[in-house]
Amino acid sequence: MSRNAKASCPGQFRAPAGAAGAEAESVHKDVLAFQTKTEQRFDKVDGRLDLVERGLRGLRADMPETVGKAVRDVYGAKPRRKS
């Protein structure tokens, strides 16, 4: 928007006053409360995902030994020696 267009419409850029201003203030407070609540929920979900990720890492580390033991049990092979 050009500088002249802004100057010709100064009423559009004023802060709301009276009842409209109070309503805008109320909505703003509600939005801030919603934002805080939403951030808390995301933090909680993020913590849960971290827990799942740690569990999957452990499972990934244990999986080769678990599968190898199951295959040896099925085929009746001797257990491997630990080095």
C-alpha positions as CSV (number, residue, x, y, z in Angstrom):
1,M,0.0,0.0,0.0
2,S,1.4,3.4,-0.9
3,R,2.1,6.1,1.7
4,N,-0.8,8.2,0.3
5,A,-3.4,5.4,0.7
6,K,-2.4,5.0,4.4
7,A,-2.7,8.7,5.0
8,S,-6.2,8.9,3.4
9,C,-7.6,6.2,5.8
10,P,-6.2,7.0,9.3
11,G,-9.3,5.6,11.1
12,Q,-8.4,2.0,10.0
13,F,-5.2,2.0,12.0
14,R,-6.5,3.3,15.3
15,A,-6.8,0.9,18.3
16,P,-10.4,-0.1,19.1
17,A,-12.0,1.8,21.9
18,G,-15.0,1.2,24.3
19,A,-16.9,-2.0,24.2
20,A,-15.1,-3.2,21.0
21,G,-11.8,-2.7,22.7
22,A,-12.9,-4.6,25.8
23,E,-14.1,-7.4,23.6
24,A,-10.8,-7.5,21.7
25,E,-8.9,-7.6,25.0
26,S,-11.1,-10.5,26.2
27,V,-10.5,-12.4,23.0
28,H,-6.8,-11.7,23.2
29,K,-6.7,-13.1,26.8
30,D,-8.6,-16.2,25.6
31,V,-6.2,-16.7,22.7
32,L,-3.2,-16.5,25.1
33,A,-4.8,-19.0,27.5
34,F,-5.5,-21.4,24.6
35,Q,-2.0,-21.0,23.4
36,T,-0.6,-21.9,26.8
37,K,-2.9,-24.9,27.2
38,T,-2.0,-26.1,23.7
39,E,1.7,-25.8,24.4
40,Q,1.3,-27.8,27.6
41,R,-0.6,-30.5,25.6
42,F,2.1,-30.7,23.0
43,D,4.8,-30.9,25.6
44,K,3.0,-33.9,27.2
45,V,2.6,-35.6,23.8
46,D,6.3,-34.8,23.0
47,G,7.3,-36.5,26.3
48,R,5.2,-39.6,25.4
49,L,6.8,-39.8,22.0
50,D,10.3,-39.6,23.6
51,L,9.3,-42.6,25.8
52,V,8.1,-44.6,22.7
53,E,11.3,-43.7,20.8
54,R,13.5,-44.9,23.7
55,G,11.5,-48.1,23.8
56,L,11.9,-48.7,20.1
57,R,15.7,-48.1,20.3
58,G,15.9,-50.8,23.0
59,L,13.8,-53.1,20.9
60,R,16.0,-52.5,17.9
61,A,19.1,-53.3,20.0
62,D,17.6,-56.5,21.4
63,M,15.9,-57.7,18.2
64,P,18.9,-59.6,16.6
65,E,19.5,-61.6,19.8
66,T,15.8,-62.3,20.3
67,V,15.2,-63.4,16.7
68,G,18.4,-65.5,16.6
69,K,17.4,-67.3,19.8
70,A,13.9,-68.0,18.4
71,V,15.4,-69.4,15.2
72,R,17.8,-71.6,17.1
73,D,14.9,-72.9,19.3
74,V,12.9,-73.7,16.2
75,Y,15.7,-75.5,14.4
76,G,17.2,-77.1,17.6
77,A,20.6,-75.6,17.1
78,K,23.0,-75.1,19.9
79,P,23.0,-71.6,21.5
80,R,25.8,-69.3,20.4
81,R,28.7,-68.7,22.8
82,K,29.0,-65.1,24.0
83,S,32.5,-63.7,23.2
